[in-house]
């Protein structure tokens, strides 16, 4: 089905961009406009087989250091201050012989463990704390102190497809090279909870290891892989964060463009842009 532009919404959106450019010259609204044009042109270029898009004017590299950005430093400091509470709740839950009923006596397991809190498989457990802009029922019941700590970081969590989760990797697991995103709008932050020897992660050709009570931040639009060649499970708290160089205005515009306005004509990913006529219209609008 051909994607149609909503002229009223687009007109409003364009006026909003002009107003924001005038009122907030340091809001970098021009980067947002350039990115839309770049994505549309790249998608229309049939000779370009790449599915990755780079947001205009911001850093694009595999690894990011917490000391380089105030936002990442705040995230790191907040998690470090709450480390004991996070570790206690996490390890109590993942310890052998743990019983769901011992922590949540008023709930049945079927009410706690649904699609919002589900292990992907026995060796790679992905336990959601936050998804689709809110905390999961399971997290509120099982990890209340962790929820309180993560609440302080809500302004920095990537809302479009961002998640917060405890990731558990059993010994012997190897996650093959892959990329989780097609654009560098967010960073993946891993906070070490249980970090045995023999574990590692490679992003963009550079290998690093997790450290208990420390964060690792990387751009998951780069190809990355991970492994646990040790004798114990590895546990981290994962958070999807906005790229630290995006302004608040850019974050708001991205949310509007990708959700409320469907400005790119997509549902769930940039690689789903199909309609060339729609994209040609976008380019004309942003001339």
C-alpha positions in Angstrom: 0.0 0.0 0.0 1.4 3.4 -0.9 2.3 5.6 2.0 0.6 8.9 2.0 1.8 12.1 3.6 -0.6 13.9 6.0 -0.4 17.4 4.6 -1.8 19.0 7.8 0.7 17.3 10.1 3.6 17.9 7.7 2.8 21.6 7.4 2.6 21.9 11.2 5.9 20.0 11.6 7.7 22.2 9.1 6.5 25.3 10.9 7.6 23.8 14.1 11.1 23.2 12.7 11.4 26.8 11.5 10.2 28.1 14.9 12.7 25.9 16.8 15.5 26.9 14.5 14.7 30.6 15.3 14.2 30.2 19.0 16.9 27.7 19.8 19.8 28.1 17.3 21.9 25.8 19.5 19.3 23.0 19.4 20.8 21.6 16.2 17.5 21.3 14.4 19.4 21.5 11.1 21.0 18.1 11.9 17.6 16.5 12.2 16.6 18.0 8.8 19.8 16.9 7.1 19.4 13.4 8.5 16.0 13.0 7.0 17.3 14.1 3.6 20.3 11.8 3.9 18.1 8.8 4.8 15.7 9.5 2.0 18.4 9.9 -0.6 20.3 6.8 0.5 17.2 4.7 0.5 16.3 5.9 -3.0 19.8 5.1 -4.2 19.3 1.5 -5.4 23.1 1.1 -6.0 23.7 1.6 -2.3 23.1 -1.8 -0.6 23.9 -0.5 2.9 21.1 -0.6 5.5 23.0 1.6 8.0 22.3 5.3 8.4 24.4 7.8 10.2 22.7 10.7 12.0 24.1 13.9 10.6 26.8 15.8 12.6 27.2 13.5 15.6 30.1 11.2 16.5 29.9 7.7 15.0 32.4 5.3 16.6 32.2 1.9 18.3 33.2 2.7 21.9 32.3 5.7 24.2 34.0 6.6 27.5 31.9 7.7 30.4 34.3 10.6 31.3 33.8 12.1 27.8 30.2 13.1 28.4 28.4 14.6 31.4 25.4 12.4 30.6 27.4 9.1 30.6 29.2 10.2 33.7 25.9 10.8 35.5 24.6 7.4 34.4 27.8 5.8 35.6 27.8 7.6 38.9 24.1 6.8 39.5 24.6 3.1 38.8 27.8 2.9 41.0 26.0 4.5 43.9 23.2 2.0 43.6 25.5 -1.0 42.9 24.9 -2.8 46.1 21.1 -2.7 45.8 21.2 -3.7 42.1 23.6 -6.5 42.8 21.7 -7.8 45.8 18.3 -7.9 44.0 19.8 -9.4 40.8 21.9 -12.1 42.4 19.1 -13.1 44.8 16.9 -13.7 41.9 19.4 -15.6 39.8 20.8 -17.6 42.6 20.3 -21.4 42.6 17.2 -22.6 44.3 15.4 -19.2 44.0 11.7 -19.4 44.2 9.4 -16.8 42.6 6.8 -17.3 45.3 9.3 -16.4 48.0 9.6 -12.9 46.6 6.1 -12.3 45.2 3.7 -14.4 47.2 0.6 -12.6 45.8 1.3 -13.4 42.2 1.3 -16.6 40.2 4.3 -17.3 38.0 2.1 -17.0 34.9 1.2 -13.5 35.9 4.8 -12.4 36.5 6.5 -14.1 33.5 4.9 -13.0 30.3 6.3 -11.6 27.0 7.6 -8.6 29.0 9.9 -10.8 31.2 11.0 -13.8 29.2 14.2 -15.7 28.8 15.2 -16.0 25.1 16.7 -19.4 25.8 18.3 -21.4 28.6 21.8 -20.0 28.0 21.0 -16.4 27.1 18.6 -14.8 29.5 17.1 -11.4 28.6 15.0 -10.2 31.6 13.3 -6.9 30.8 13.2 -4.2 33.4 11.9 -1.4 31.1 10.4 -1.6 27.6 8.1 0.4 25.4 8.5 3.4 27.7 7.6 1.8 31.0 8.7 -0.6 33.7 7.5 -4.2 33.4 5.2 -5.7 36.0 7.9 -8.3 36.8 10.5 -5.6 37.4 8.2 -3.6 39.7 7.6 -6.8 41.7 11.0 -8.4 41.7 13.5 -5.5 41.5 12.0 -2.5 43.3 15.3 -0.9 44.3 16.7 -1.4 40.8 13.6 0.3 39.4 14.1 3.3 41.7 17.7 3.7 40.5 16.8 3.3 36.9 14.0 5.9 37.4 16.7 8.5 37.9 18.0 7.7 34.4 14.7 7.8 32.5 15.5 11.1 30.7 18.4 9.4 29.1 16.8 6.1 28.1 16.1 5.8 24.4 12.3 5.6 24.1 11.7 4.5 20.6 13.0 1.0 20.9 15.0 1.3 24.0 15.1 -1.3 26.8 16.6 -1.9 30.2 17.3 -5.6 31.1 19.4 -8.0 33.1 21.4 -10.0 30.6 22.7 -13.4 31.8 25.2 -15.3 29.7 25.9 -18.8 30.8 29.4 -20.4 30.4 30.2 -21.6 26.9 27.8 -19.2 25.1 29.1 -17.4 22.1 27.0 -14.7 20.4 28.0 -14.4 16.8 28.7 -11.1 15.0 25.6 -9.0 14.5 24.3 -5.4 14.6 21.2 -4.5 16.6 20.4 -1.1 15.0 20.6 0.6 11.6 21.3 4.1 12.9 23.6 5.6 15.6 20.8 7.3 17.6 21.5 5.3 20.8 24.2 3.7 22.8 24.2 0.3 24.5 25.4 0.6 28.1 26.4 -2.5 30.1 26.8 -2.2 33.9 28.8 -5.2 35.3 27.1 -7.2 38.0 28.9 -10.6 37.8 31.9 -10.5 35.5 34.0 -13.7 35.6 37.2 -14.2 33.7 37.0 -15.5 30.2 34.2 -13.1 29.1 34.6 -10.5 26.4 32.8 -8.3 23.8 34.2 -7.1 20.5 32.7 -4.0 18.8 34.1 -2.5 15.6 37.1 -4.7 15.8 38.1 -3.7 19.4 37.7 -6.2 22.3 37.0 -5.2 25.9 35.9 -7.0 29.1 33.2 -6.2 31.6 34.2 -5.1 35.1 32.0 -5.5 38.2 30.5 -2.1 39.1 31.7 -0.4 35.9 30.0 0.5 32.7 30.8 -0.2 29.1 29.1 1.9 26.4 29.1 1.1 22.7 27.2 1.9 19.5 25.3 -1.3 18.6 24.9 -0.2 15.0 28.4 -1.4 14.6 28.9 -5.2 14.2 29.6 -6.7 17.6 30.0 -10.1 19.2 30.3 -11.5 22.7 31.3 -14.7 24.5 31.6 -16.4 27.9 34.5 -18.9 27.9 34.7 -18.9 31.7 33.3 -21.2 34.3 30.5 -18.9 35.7 27.6 -17.0 34.4 28.1 -13.4 33.4 25.4 -10.9 34.4 25.1 -7.2 33.4 22.4 -4.6 33.6 21.9 -3.3 30.0 20.4 0.2 29.3 19.7 1.7 25.8 20.6 5.4 26.1 20.2 8.3 23.7 23.4 9.2 21.9 24.9 11.8 24.3 25.4 14.4 21.6 21.7 14.7 20.7 20.0 17.8 22.2 16.7 17.6 24.0 15.1 19.3 20.9 16.5 16.6 18.6 15.3 13.9 20.9 11.8 15.3 20.8 11.8 15.8 17.0 13.0 12.2 16.5 10.2 10.9 18.7 7.6 12.9 16.8 9.1 12.0 13.4 9.2 8.3 14.0 6.0 7.8 16.0 3.4 10.6 15.9 4.1 11.9 12.4 5.4 8.7 10.8 7.5 11.2 8.8 9.8 8.4 7.4 6.9 6.1 6.6 8.2 3.3 8.7 6.9 0.8 11.3 9.7 -0.7 13.4 12.8 0.1 11.5 14.6 2.1 8.8 15.2 -0.9 6.7 11.4 -1.1 6.1 11.3 2.1 4.0 9.9 0.9 0.7 7.9 3.5 -1.0 10.0 5.6 -3.4 7.2 8.1 -4.2 6.8 8.8 -0.5 10.5 9.4 -0.2 10.6 11.7 -3.2 7.9 13.7 -1.6 9.9 14.0 1.6 12.9 15.3 -0.3 10.8 17.9 -2.1 9.3 19.1 1.2 12.8 19.5 2.8 14.4 21.4 0.0 
